[in-house]
Amino acid sequence: MTPALAERYEINVDIGEGFGRWKMGPDEELIPFIDAANVACGFHAGDPSIMLKTIRLCKKHKVKVGAHPGLQDLFGFGRRKMEVDPGDMYAMILYQVGALKAMLDAEQLELSHIKPHGELFFYMQRDSVIMRAVLEACATFKVPVYACRNLEQAAMCRELGIPFQAELYIDIDHSPEGKLLPASQSRPATPETCVERVCLATRGDIGKDVNGTLFSLGFGGKPFSICLHSDAPRVLENVEAVRKTVDEANRINFPKYS
């Protein structure tokens, strides 16, 4: 059975992004506050031991586990531009997600979703051939793909039979055109800015760009997933504040599932 799309607002966070003895975010403290974890699969971050440890932490706290595949760029954390052959990209996604799914099988857990990481996400937005290669690989696993609202990607997901889960990034900025900016070009997020963005989105389907101008998000009243990054400087403060705001928004907008 294909995992369902979100029935209420949820929080997703990129998790397990250390490597060897090097640790990235405060995963143990974060996981109790979230609904879905995007687990790094070894290319931009993560290693087999960290992946399995992260899965077990999610299992303990009843958090959904999704795959977070990225470009093969540990040194650049998957946030540098690369040119990849579409056939190689297809294989890279199968390889990463397949590894995580094997570990989930060992723990008697389902793969919940797939969410491309960092520069891979932006690569897909500017190159439809790469977008198709990634999504064709994702279709193998029959789970939702998480991404910012994008008409081309949503249409391609429908064509390939992939559920498309729209999400909102609240700890990085949007351009004046309403497009997501890379983390390196965004201002540091605070609990106050994160809460404001959640309130605007859940109450009025509105976003605010880097200049403070409001724009339509286009969710149309449907539930969406809310993303934070575990490598953000104040991530624990941000997620605690957002958890309370999201729970209140769910009580108002989706009381059946709260």
C-alpha positions as a Markdown table, in Angstrom:
| # | Residue | x | y | z |
|---|---|---|---|---|
| 1 | Met | 0.0 | 0.0 | 0.0 |
| 2 | Thr | 1.3 | 3.4 | -0.9 |
| 3 | Pro | 1.9 | 5.7 | 2.1 |
| 4 | Ala | -0.7 | 8.4 | 2.3 |
| 5 | Leu | -0.2 | 12.1 | 1.8 |
| 6 | Ala | -0.4 | 14.4 | 4.9 |
| 7 | Glu | -3.9 | 14.8 | 6.3 |
| 8 | Arg | -2.9 | 17.8 | 8.4 |
| 9 | Tyr | 0.1 | 20.1 | 8.6 |
| 10 | Glu | 3.2 | 18.3 | 9.6 |
| 11 | Ile | 6.8 | 19.1 | 10.3 |
| 12 | Asn | 9.7 | 17.4 | 8.4 |
| 13 | Val | 13.4 | 17.9 | 9.1 |
| 14 | Asp | 16.5 | 16.7 | 7.4 |
| 15 | Ile | 18.2 | 14.2 | 9.8 |
| 16 | Gly | 21.2 | 11.9 | 10.0 |
| 17 | Glu | 23.5 | 14.3 | 8.2 |
| 18 | Gly | 26.7 | 13.6 | 10.0 |
| 19 | Phe | 29.5 | 11.3 | 8.8 |
| 20 | Gly | 31.7 | 9.0 | 10.9 |
| 21 | Arg | 32.7 | 10.7 | 14.1 |
| 22 | Trp | 31.5 | 14.1 | 12.7 |
| 23 | Lys | 28.0 | 15.2 | 13.8 |
| 24 | Met | 25.8 | 17.7 | 12.1 |
| 25 | Gly | 22.5 | 18.6 | 13.9 |
| 26 | Pro | 21.0 | 17.8 | 17.3 |
| 27 | Asp | 19.1 | 14.8 | 16.0 |
| 28 | Glu | 18.3 | 13.2 | 19.3 |
| 29 | Glu | 16.7 | 16.4 | 20.6 |
| 30 | Leu | 14.9 | 17.2 | 17.3 |
| 31 | Ile | 13.2 | 14.0 | 16.5 |
| 32 | Pro | 10.6 | 14.1 | 19.4 |
| 33 | Phe | 9.3 | 17.4 | 17.9 |
| 34 | Ile | 8.8 | 16.3 | 14.3 |
| 35 | Asp | 6.4 | 14.2 | 12.2 |
| 36 | Ala | 8.6 | 13.1 | 9.4 |
| 37 | Ala | 12.4 | 12.6 | 9.1 |
| 38 | Asn | 14.3 | 13.0 | 5.8 |
| 39 | Val | 17.3 | 10.7 | 6.4 |
| 40 | Ala | 20.6 | 11.3 | 4.5 |
| 41 | Cys | 21.6 | 8.3 | 2.5 |
| 42 | Gly | 25.3 | 8.5 | 2.3 |
| 43 | Phe | 26.1 | 10.7 | -0.7 |
| 44 | His | 25.9 | 14.2 | 0.7 |
| 45 | Ala | 26.0 | 13.1 | 4.3 |
| 46 | Gly | 25.3 | 10.0 | 6.5 |
| 47 | Asp | 26.9 | 6.6 | 6.6 |
| 48 | Pro | 25.5 | 3.1 | 7.3 |
| 49 | Ser | 25.8 | 3.3 | 11.1 |
| 50 | Ile | 24.3 | 6.8 | 11.3 |
| 51 | Met | 21.4 | 5.8 | 8.9 |
| 52 | Leu | 20.5 | 2.8 | 11.1 |
| 53 | Lys | 20.8 | 4.7 | 14.4 |
| 54 | Thr | 18.6 | 7.5 | 13.0 |
| 55 | Ile | 16.0 | 5.0 | 11.8 |
| 56 | Arg | 15.9 | 3.5 | 15.3 |
| 57 | Leu | 15.5 | 6.9 | 16.9 |
| 58 | Cys | 12.6 | 7.6 | 14.6 |
| 59 | Lys | 11.0 | 4.2 | 15.4 |
| 60 | Lys | 11.3 | 5.0 | 19.1 |
| 61 | His | 9.4 | 8.3 | 18.7 |
| 62 | Lys | 7.0 | 7.1 | 16.0 |
| 63 | Val | 8.3 | 9.5 | 13.4 |
| 64 | Lys | 7.9 | 8.7 | 9.7 |
| 65 | Val | 11.1 | 7.9 | 7.9 |
| 66 | Gly | 11.8 | 9.2 | 4.4 |
| 67 | Ala | 14.9 | 9.0 | 2.2 |
| 68 | His | 16.9 | 12.2 | 1.6 |
| 69 | Pro | 19.1 | 11.4 | -1.4 |
| 70 | Gly | 21.6 | 14.0 | -2.7 |
| 71 | Leu | 24.4 | 14.6 | -5.1 |
| 72 | Gln | 27.7 | 12.6 | -4.5 |
| 73 | Asp | 29.4 | 15.5 | -2.7 |
| 74 | Leu | 30.3 | 14.9 | 0.9 |
| 75 | Phe | 32.9 | 17.7 | 1.0 |
| 76 | Gly | 30.3 | 20.2 | -0.3 |
| 77 | Phe | 27.4 | 18.7 | 1.7 |
| 78 | Gly | 25.5 | 18.2 | -1.6 |
| 79 | Arg | 25.0 | 22.0 | -2.0 |
| 80 | Arg | 27.4 | 22.6 | -4.9 |
| 81 | Lys | 26.4 | 22.5 | -8.6 |
| 82 | Met | 27.4 | 19.4 | -10.4 |
| 83 | Glu | 26.6 | 18.1 | -13.9 |
| 84 | Val | 25.4 | 14.5 | -13.8 |
| 85 | Asp | 24.4 | 12.2 | -16.7 |
| 86 | Pro | 20.7 | 11.4 | -16.4 |
| 87 | Gly | 21.4 | 7.7 | -16.5 |
| 88 | Asp | 23.9 | 8.1 | -13.6 |
| 89 | Met | 21.4 | 10.2 | -11.7 |
| 90 | Tyr | 18.7 | 7.5 | -12.0 |
| 91 | Ala | 21.1 | 4.9 | -10.7 |
| 92 | Met | 22.3 | 7.2 | -7.8 |
| 93 | Ile | 18.7 | 7.7 | -6.6 |
| 94 | Leu | 18.0 | 3.9 | -6.7 |
| 95 | Tyr | 21.2 | 3.2 | -4.9 |
| 96 | Gln | 20.6 | 5.7 | -2.0 |
| 97 | Val | 16.9 | 5.1 | -1.5 |
| 98 | Gly | 17.4 | 1.3 | -1.8 |
| 99 | Ala | 20.0 | 1.3 | 0.9 |
| 100 | Leu | 17.7 | 3.2 | 3.3 |
| 101 | Lys | 14.8 | 0.9 | 2.4 |
| 102 | Ala | 16.8 | -2.2 | 3.2 |
| 103 | Met | 17.5 | -0.8 | 6.7 |
| 104 | Leu | 13.9 | 0.0 | 7.2 |
| 105 | Asp | 12.9 | -3.5 | 6.2 |
| 106 | Ala | 15.3 | -4.8 | 8.8 |
| 107 | Glu | 13.5 | -2.7 | 11.4 |
| 108 | Gln | 10.0 | -3.6 | 10.2 |
| 109 | Leu | 9.3 | -0.1 | 9.1 |
| 110 | Glu | 7.9 | 1.4 | 5.9 |
| 111 | Leu | 9.7 | 3.9 | 3.7 |
| 112 | Ser | 7.4 | 7.0 | 4.1 |
| 113 | His | 8.6 | 9.3 | 1.3 |
| 114 | Ile | 11.5 | 10.6 | -0.7 |
| 115 | Lys | 12.8 | 14.2 | -0.6 |
| 116 | Pro | 15.7 | 15.3 | -2.8 |
| 117 | His | 18.4 | 17.2 | -0.9 |
| 118 | Gly | 20.1 | 20.6 | -1.5 |
| 119 | Glu | 21.5 | 21.2 | -4.9 |
| 120 | Leu | 19.7 | 18.1 | -6.3 |
| 121 | Phe | 16.4 | 19.9 | -5.6 |
| 122 | Phe | 17.6 | 23.0 | -7.5 |
| 123 | Tyr | 19.0 | 20.9 | -10.3 |
| 124 | Met | 15.6 | 19.3 | -10.8 |
| 125 | Gln | 13.9 | 22.7 | -11.0 |
| 126 | Arg | 16.2 | 24.0 | -13.8 |
| 127 | Asp | 16.6 | 20.7 | -15.8 |
| 128 | Ser | 13.5 | 18.7 | -16.7 |
| 129 | Val | 15.6 | 15.8 | -18.0 |
| 130 | Ile | 17.2 | 15.5 | -14.6 |
| 131 | Met | 13.8 | 15.9 | -12.9 |
| 132 | Arg | 12.5 | 13.0 | -14.9 |
| 133 | Ala | 15.5 | 10.8 | -14.1 |
| 134 | Val | 15.1 | 11.4 | -10.4 |
| 135 | Leu | 11.3 | 10.9 | -10.5 |
| 136 | Glu | 11.5 | 7.7 | -12.6 |
| 137 | Ala | 13.8 | 6.3 | -9.9 |
| 138 | Cys | 11.5 | 7.5 | -7.2 |
| 139 | Ala | 8.5 | 5.8 | -8.9 |
| 140 | Thr | 10.2 | 2.4 | -8.2 |
| 141 | Phe | 9.5 | 2.8 | -4.5 |
| 142 | Lys | 5.8 | 3.8 | -4.7 |
| 143 | Val | 5.9 | 6.5 | -2.1 |
| 144 | Pro | 5.2 | 10.3 | -2.1 |
| 145 | Val | 7.9 | 12.7 | -3.2 |
| 146 | Tyr | 8.2 | 15.9 | -1.1 |
| 147 | Ala | 9.0 | 19.2 | -2.8 |
| 148 | Cys | 8.0 | 22.9 | -3.0 |
| 149 | Arg | 4.9 | 23.5 | -5.0 |
| 150 | Asn | 6.0 | 23.2 | -8.7 |
| 151 | Leu | 3.5 | 22.7 | -11.5 |
| 152 | Glu | 6.0 | 20.9 | -13.8 |
| 153 | Gln | 7.1 | 18.5 | -11.1 |
| 154 | Ala | 3.5 | 17.9 | -9.8 |
| 155 | Ala | 2.5 | 17.1 | -13.4 |
| 156 | Met | 5.4 | 14.7 | -13.9 |
| 157 | Cys | 4.6 | 13.0 | -10.7 |
| 158 | Arg | 1.0 | 12.5 | -11.8 |
| 159 | Glu | 2.3 | 11.0 | -15.1 |
| 160 | Leu | 4.5 | 8.6 | -13.3 |
| 161 | Gly | 1.9 | 7.7 | -10.6 |
| 162 | Ile | 3.8 | 9.3 | -7.8 |
| 163 | Pro | 1.9 | 11.1 | -5.0 |
| 164 | Phe | 3.2 | 14.7 | -4.7 |
| 165 | Gln | 3.5 | 16.1 | -1.3 |
| 166 | Ala | 3.7 | 19.9 | -1.3 |
| 167 | Glu | 5.9 | 21.5 | 1.4 |
| 168 | Leu | 6.9 | 24.9 | 2.7 |
| 169 | Tyr | 10.4 | 25.8 | 3.8 |
| 170 | Ile | 10.2 | 28.3 | 6.7 |
| 171 | Asp | 13.9 | 28.6 | 7.7 |
| 172 | Ile | 15.3 | 29.8 | 4.4 |
| 173 | Asp | 14.2 | 32.7 | 2.2 |
| 174 | His | 12.1 | 33.1 | -1.0 |
| 175 | Ser | 13.2 | 35.3 | -3.9 |
| 176 | Pro | 11.0 | 38.2 | -5.1 |
| 177 | Glu | 9.7 | 35.8 | -7.7 |
| 178 | Gly | 8.5 | 33.5 | -5.0 |
| 179 | Lys | 11.1 | 30.8 | -5.6 |
| 180 | Leu | 13.2 | 29.1 | -2.9 |
| 181 | Leu | 16.6 | 30.5 | -2.3 |
| 182 | Pro | 19.6 | 28.3 | -1.5 |
| 183 | Ala | 20.5 | 28.2 | 2.2 |
| 184 | Ser | 23.8 | 30.0 | 1.5 |
| 185 | Gln | 21.8 | 33.0 | 0.2 |
| 186 | Ser | 19.3 | 33.1 | 3.0 |
| 187 | Arg | 19.3 | 35.0 | 6.3 |
| 188 | Pro | 19.6 | 33.1 | 9.6 |
| 189 | Ala | 16.1 | 32.1 | 10.7 |
| 190 | Thr | 14.7 | 32.9 | 14.2 |
| 191 | Pro | 11.8 | 31.3 | 16.1 |
| 192 | Glu | 9.9 | 34.5 | 15.4 |
| 193 | Thr | 10.4 | 34.5 | 11.7 |
| 194 | Cys | 9.6 | 30.7 | 11.5 |
| 195 | Val | 6.4 | 31.2 | 13.4 |
| 196 | Glu | 5.3 | 34.2 | 11.3 |
| 197 | Arg | 5.8 | 32.2 | 8.1 |
| 198 | Val | 3.7 | 29.3 | 9.5 |
| 199 | Cys | 1.0 | 31.6 | 10.6 |
| 200 | Leu | 0.9 | 33.4 | 7.2 |
| 201 | Ala | 0.8 | 30.1 | 5.3 |
| 202 | Thr | -1.8 | 28.3 | 7.5 |
| 203 | Arg | -4.1 | 31.3 | 7.9 |
| 204 | Gly | -4.0 | 32.9 | 4.5 |
| 205 | Asp | -2.0 | 30.6 | 2.1 |
| 206 | Ile | 0.5 | 33.5 | 1.9 |
| 207 | Gly | 4.3 | 33.6 | 1.9 |
| 208 | Lys | 6.7 | 36.5 | 2.4 |
| 209 | Asp | 9.7 | 37.0 | 0.2 |
| 210 | Val | 13.2 | 38.2 | 1.1 |
| 211 | Asn | 12.1 | 41.8 | 0.7 |
| 212 | Gly | 9.0 | 41.4 | 2.9 |
| 213 | Thr | 6.6 | 41.3 | 0.0 |
| 214 | Leu | 3.6 | 38.9 | 0.4 |
| 215 | Phe | 2.8 | 36.4 | -2.3 |
| 216 | Ser | 0.4 | 33.5 | -2.8 |
| 217 | Leu | 1.6 | 30.0 | -1.9 |
| 218 | Gly | -1.1 | 28.2 | -3.9 |
| 219 | Phe | -1.7 | 25.4 | -1.4 |
| 220 | Gly | -5.5 | 26.0 | -1.8 |
| 221 | Gly | -6.4 | 25.0 | 1.7 |
| 222 | Lys | -4.8 | 21.5 | 1.5 |
| 223 | Pro | -2.5 | 20.3 | 4.2 |
| 224 | Phe | 1.2 | 20.7 | 3.5 |
| 225 | Ser | 4.5 | 19.7 | 5.1 |
| 226 | Ile | 6.7 | 22.3 | 6.8 |
| 227 | Cys | 10.4 | 21.9 | 6.5 |
| 228 | Leu | 13.2 | 22.9 | 8.8 |
| 229 | His | 16.9 | 22.2 | 8.5 |
| 230 | Ser | 18.9 | 20.5 | 11.3 |
| 231 | Asp | 22.1 | 22.4 | 10.4 |
| 232 | Ala | 20.4 | 25.8 | 11.0 |
| 233 | Pro | 22.0 | 27.7 | 14.0 |
| 234 | Arg | 18.9 | 27.9 | 16.1 |
| 235 | Val | 17.1 | 24.8 | 14.9 |
| 236 | Leu | 16.0 | 23.5 | 18.3 |
| 237 | Glu | 14.5 | 26.8 | 19.3 |
| 238 | Asn | 12.9 | 27.1 | 15.8 |
| 239 | Val | 11.3 | 23.6 | 15.9 |
| 240 | Glu | 10.0 | 24.0 | 19.4 |
| 241 | Ala | 8.2 | 27.2 | 18.5 |
| 242 | Val | 6.9 | 25.9 | 15.3 |
| 243 | Arg | 5.6 | 22.7 | 16.9 |
| 244 | Lys | 3.2 | 24.7 | 19.1 |
| 245 | Thr | 2.1 | 26.8 | 16.1 |
| 246 | Val | 1.5 | 23.9 | 13.8 |
| 247 | Asp | -0.5 | 22.0 | 16.5 |
| 248 | Glu | -2.7 | 25.0 | 17.0 |
| 249 | Ala | -3.2 | 25.4 | 13.2 |
| 250 | Asn | -4.2 | 21.8 | 13.0 |
| 251 | Arg | -6.7 | 22.2 | 15.7 |
| 252 | Ile | -8.3 | 25.0 | 13.8 |
| 253 | Asn | -8.0 | 23.8 | 10.2 |
| 254 | Phe | -8.0 | 20.0 | 10.5 |
| 255 | Pro | -9.8 | 19.2 | 13.8 |
| 256 | Lys | -10.7 | 15.7 | 12.6 |
| 257 | Tyr | -7.0 | 14.7 | 12.6 |
| 258 | Ser | -5.8 | 16.7 | 15.6 |
